[in-house]
Amino acid sequence: FVFNSRDPIVVGVMVEAGIVKEGTPVCVPSKD
């Protein structure tokens, strides 16, 4: 599930963004 080994952070962000878009966020921040 790694697109670019040299940019693991970018890949992680993309994955997180995809999860959030799916409607299943990893961590839910307090909505003010």
MIDO-485876 format. One record per residue (C-alpha): residue number from 1; residue in three letters; x, z, y. Coordinates in nm, 2 decimals. Example, Ala and Ser with C-alpha at 12.3 -4.5 7.8 and 13.67 -1.06 7.14 Angstrom:
<atom><resi>1</resi><resn>ALA</resn><east>1.23</east><up>0.78</up><north>-0.45</north></atom>
<atom><resi>2</resi><resn>SER</resn><east>1.37</east><up>0.71</up><north>-0.11</north></atom>
This chain:
<atom><resi>1</resi><resn>PHE</resn><east>0.00</east><up>0.00</up><north>0.00</north></atom>
<atom><resi>2</resi><resn>VAL</resn><east>0.30</east><up>-0.06</up><north>0.22</north></atom>
<atom><resi>3</resi><resn>PHE</resn><east>0.30</east><up>-0.36</up><north>0.45</north></atom>
<atom><resi>4</resi><resn>ASN</resn><east>0.63</east><up>-0.29</up><north>0.62</north></atom>
<atom><resi>5</resi><resn>SER</resn><east>0.89</east><up>-0.05</up><north>0.48</north></atom>
<atom><resi>6</resi><resn>ARG</resn><east>1.08</east><up>-0.05</up><north>0.81</north></atom>
<atom><resi>7</resi><resn>ASP</resn><east>0.77</east><up>0.06</up><north>1.00</north></atom>
<atom><resi>8</resi><resn>PRO</resn><east>0.60</east><up>0.34</up><north>0.79</north></atom>
<atom><resi>9</resi><resn>ILE</resn><east>0.46</east><up>0.50</up><north>1.10</north></atom>
<atom><resi>10</resi><resn>VAL</resn><east>0.28</east><up>0.18</up><north>1.21</north></atom>
<atom><resi>11</resi><resn>VAL</resn><east>0.15</east><up>0.13</up><north>0.86</north></atom>
<atom><resi>12</resi><resn>GLY</resn><east>0.02</east><up>0.49</up><north>0.85</north></atom>
<atom><resi>13</resi><resn>VAL</resn><east>-0.15</east><up>0.44</up><north>1.19</north></atom>
<atom><resi>14</resi><resn>MET</resn><east>-0.31</east><up>0.12</up><north>1.07</north></atom>
<atom><resi>15</resi><resn>VAL</resn><east>-0.44</east><up>0.30</up><north>0.75</north></atom>
<atom><resi>16</resi><resn>GLU</resn><east>-0.57</east><up>0.59</up><north>0.95</north></atom>
<atom><resi>17</resi><resn>ALA</resn><east>-0.74</east><up>0.36</up><north>1.19</north></atom>
<atom><resi>18</resi><resn>GLY</resn><east>-0.90</east><up>0.17</up><north>0.90</north></atom>
<atom><resi>19</resi><resn>ILE</resn><east>-1.02</east><up>0.50</up><north>0.75</north></atom>
<atom><resi>20</resi><resn>VAL</resn><east>-1.16</east><up>0.61</up><north>1.09</north></atom>
<atom><resi>21</resi><resn>LYS</resn><east>-1.34</east><up>0.28</up><north>1.13</north></atom>
<atom><resi>22</resi><resn>GLU</resn><east>-1.49</east><up>0.32</up><north>0.78</north></atom>
<atom><resi>23</resi><resn>GLY</resn><east>-1.65</east><up>0.63</up><north>0.91</north></atom>
<atom><resi>24</resi><resn>THR</resn><east>-1.44</east><up>0.87</up><north>0.71</north></atom>
<atom><resi>25</resi><resn>PRO</resn><east>-1.18</east><up>1.02</up><north>0.96</north></atom>
<atom><resi>26</resi><resn>VAL</resn><east>-0.90</east><up>1.23</up><north>0.81</north></atom>
<atom><resi>27</resi><resn>CYS</resn><east>-0.91</east><up>1.49</up><north>1.08</north></atom>
<atom><resi>28</resi><resn>VAL</resn><east>-1.21</east><up>1.55</up><north>1.31</north></atom>
<atom><resi>29</resi><resn>PRO</resn><east>-1.11</east><up>1.65</up><north>1.66</north></atom>
<atom><resi>30</resi><resn>SER</resn><east>-1.34</east><up>1.87</up><north>1.87</north></atom>
<atom><resi>31</resi><resn>LYS</resn><east>-1.57</east><up>1.65</up><north>2.06</north></atom>
<atom><resi>32</resi><resn>ASP</resn><east>-1.60</east><up>1.78</up><north>2.41</north></atom>
